[in-house]
Amino acid sequence: MFTDFNQLAENFLEVLNGISPVKGFLFVVFFLVICFLPSIIAYFLNRKHFAKIFAANVPATLSWLAWIALLTWAITGKVRNKKEERVSAAKDRAGDVNVSEREGITSSNSH
């Protein structure tokens, strides 16, 4: 059993020695682009769950079924609404101001 593995490793090392550094670099870049394709698509399509897709993309590279599911999620997922995000951020900031104003009033009344 180990002899088969040793032979496979030797063959792999022979192939690696025959590849130029530029071709090796291009292969690694191509491999990473393919592996992270669901994340790349989710980013450019402005998906709401981009962070979740990216986090799930790392272990999904080991399973074609999970990778295809992520690719489907990236293509068909919900689009992030920037206007709603701005409104909710403004409400959060307004809520923080109101809380700090109330704290200022209570602290000045207690003196």
C-alpha positions, 0 to 999 in steps of 0.5 A: 500500500505504501509503495503505491503512495511512494510511487505516486509521490515520486511521480508528483515530484517529477511533474513539479520539477518540470513546471516553470515557476511562472506556470506554477504560480498561474496554476495556483492562482487559477486553482484559488479562483476556482475554489473561491468562485462562489465567494467571488460571485457573491461579492460582485453580485452584492449578496447579503450573505457574502460573509457567510458564503466566504466562511463556508467556502473554505471547508466546501473546497473539500466537497464538490456537493457543498461547493456547488451548493455555495455556488448556487447560493451565491448566484441566487441569494438576496441582494444587499440593499444599500439604502436600507443599510444606510437608514438602519445605520442612521437610526442606530446613530440616532438611538446612540445620540438619544441615549447619550443625551438622556445620560447627560440629562440624568448625570446633570440632574443628579449633581 
